[in-house]
Amino acid sequence: ELLQDDFAVVTAATFTEAKGQLEQLIPAAILADIMLPDGTGYDLLERVRGLRSLDGVPVLFVSALGETDQRVRGFSAGADDYITKPFSGVELVLRVRAACTRAEQRALALDSQRRDFQAELHDGVTASLSRAALLLNANEVGTEHVTRARQVVAEALAETRGLLAIADGS
């Protein structure tokens, strides 16, 4: 109820309900209690972090478990924030907004890196293929020019495969 003025809120009372909701939509942020009737917030966090579709979605724990070791466990598990009950409604809204802003900034930075990588890949392949074309278009197209052109193309393809493997995290 505290967040409904600022966000479209979807609720789930159990781990199972939350899991089902997350199969249907990609939220801007997830608030989860540690203690759920049929699981834990840690279970939900593990599920979220394991789904590529939810990569980058901030997870905030809201819990009555406010001891330092509980908060440390939450952050160690990958939570973006840990809010202890009781809390201020204004503080909750500000923390959710901040988490969403950080997630948006990370997504923008990642998109920028992706575009830079694509441009670098395109430029590298274009340069290699241009070198091969120059070799083939030379006045004296002999066996050695064709062999060298094939070698340049093979090197370009190998470099492209290597860059794509890096991009995929392989």
N, C-alpha and C positions, 0 to 999 in steps of 0.2 A: 504493500500500500504506500509506503514511503517513496518508492521510486516511480510510481505510476504517472506522476505529473511530468517526469523527465524522460521516461523510457516506456517502450511497449514491453510489458511484463508478462511472462509465461511462467506459471508455477507448476511444481511437481512436489508431492509430499513424500515420495519414496525414491530410492535408487532406481527401481524398475521404471517408474514413471519418468524420471529424469532421463534415463537411458533411451526410452521411447521418444521423448521430446527431441533429444539430440539427433535422432535418426531422421527427424522431420524438418529441422531447421538449423540454421547456423546463427547463434546469438552473438550479440556484440560483446557480452560478458556473461559469466556464470557465477552466481552466488550459491554457495552450498554450505550446509551445516555439516559438521563432522559426524554428528550422531543422526543417522537415518534409521528408520524402522527395519529395513531389509538390507542394510549395508552401511558403508561409511562414506563420508566426503572424500576420503583418500581413494576409495574404490572408484568413485566418480571421476576424480582428478586423473587417476591412472587411465581410465577409459578415454577421457578427453584428450590427454596427451598422446594416446596411441592412435588417434584418428587423424589422418592427414587433413580431412575436411575442416577440422577444428583447430588446426595448427595456428597459433597466434591469438586464439581467443583467451582473454584473461580469465583466470579462475580466482575468485575471492572467497575465502572461508569466512563464515559468520558463525561464531560458536560461543557457547558458555564456557568452554574449556579454555581458560585464559592464562594458564600457567606458562612460564617461559618455555619449558620443554615441549609443551603442546604447540606453541607458536613456531618454535624452531623446527619441529617435525613437519608442520604445515609448509613452511618455506622450503625445507629440504626436499619435500615431496614435489615441489614445483608450483606451489600456490603463488599468485602474484601479490596477494595481500591477505592479511589475517585480521579480522575485526572481532573484538571480543564483546559479548553481551554483558551488561547493557551498553548501548551505544547511542549517539546522537543521530537523529534522522538526517540532519544537515551534513554531518560527517560522513555518513553512509553514502549519500548522494555524491558528495565531493570525491570520495575514494573511488566510487564506480566510474564517475566521469574521468578522473585521472587515469585509471586503468585503461579505459576505452581510448583515451587520447594517446597514451603510450603505445597501445596496440596499433592504432592507426598510423602513428609515426613509424613504427617498425615495418608495417606493411608498405608504406610509401618508400622507405629506404630500401626495402627488399625489391620492390618494383623498379626502382632506379638502378640498383645493382644488376637486376635481370636485363634491363634495357641496355646498359653498358656492356654486359657480357655478350648479348646478341649482336650488338654493333661490332664489338671486337672480333667475334667469331665470323661475322659476315665479311668484315674487312680483310681478315686473314685468309679466308677461303678465296675471296675475290682476287687478292694479290697473287696467291699461288696459282690460280687458274689463269690469270693474266700472264704470268711468267711462262706457263706452259703454252699458251696461245702464241706468245712472241717467239718461242722456240720453234713452234710448228709453222709459223708464218715467215720465218727467215727465208731468204732467197735460196739458200742451200739446204734443202730439207733432205738430210741424209739419215741413215740409220741411227747415228749417234744423237741427232736432234730429237728424233722420235723417242729414242730410249730415254734421253734426259727429260723430255716432256712427261713421259709416263712416270718417271721417278719423282718429278715435282708434284704431279697430281697425287701419287701414292703418299708422299710426305704430307701434303695438304689434308688428305683424308685421314691419315694417322693422327695428325695434330687435332683435327676436328673431333675425332673419336675420343681423344684424350681430354679435350676441353669439355665435351659432353659428359664424359664419365665423372669429371670433377664437379660439374654442375648438378649431376644426379646424386652426388655423394657416394659414388661407387668406389 
